[in-house]
Amino acid sequence: MATNTGTTLGMSKNYNENSSKQLAVINSMKPYIYLDIDHLNISPTSSRFIIADFGSSHGHNSIQAIKIII
C-alpha cells in the first residue's frame, strides 16, 4: 500500500510558522520537566528506561520536549 506524504511534507514551513504558541508552552514547562527528572528513581545501572513521544507533528516542535529529557 503506497503512502502519499506530499500534503504532509508540504506543510512543514506553515507548521513551523504557526506553532510558536505550542513552543512557548513547551519552553514554559521546562522547569517542571527538569524537576520531575530529578525525582525519578533511576541510575545508570537501572533496567531500561523508555521514553515515548506520541506526538504526530513533523515540524520543529515535534522533538523539543524529548530533547530536554534525553
N, C-alpha and C positions, 0 to 999 in steps of 0.2 A: 504494500500500500504506500503510495507516494504521499509525501507531506509537502504542502505548499506553505513556505515560510516567507514568501515575498511581502505580504502585508505586514507581518510581524517585524521583519528586518527593516523595512522602510520606516517604521515608527520610532526608531532609536533616537533620532535627533529631536523629534517632537516630545518624546517621553522625557528626555533629559531636560528639555527646556521647561516642561510643565510639572516637574516633580520636586521643585525646590521646597515646597511645604513638607513633603514627606522626609526629605533630607534634614530639614530643620528639626523635625520630631526625633529622628534617629540621633542627631547631634545632641539634642537636649536630654536624651536618655542615657548618654554615655556614663555619667556618674553612677547611675543605678546599675548599669551593666557591670562596671568595674566593682562596685560594692558587692553585687551578687557573686561575681567570680571569686572575690576574696573569701566568701563564706562557703564555697564549695569544699567538700572534704575529699580532695583528690591529691595524689602525689605522683611523681614520675614512675613509681613502681605500681601504681594502681592499674586495675584492668582497663581495658579500652574505654575511652571517653568519646562518645559520638555526638557530633553537632549536626543538626539538620536545618537547612534553610528551605522552608516550604513556600517561599515567595515565587511568584510566576513572572516577575519582571526580567527583562533582558537589558534594561538600561543601567545607568550609573549607580542608582541606589540599591541594586539587587544584592550587593555583597558588602555594603558598608558596615552593618551591624556584625556580620560574621568576621570581618577583618579585625574588629575590636576584640572579639572573643579569642580568636586564634593568636 
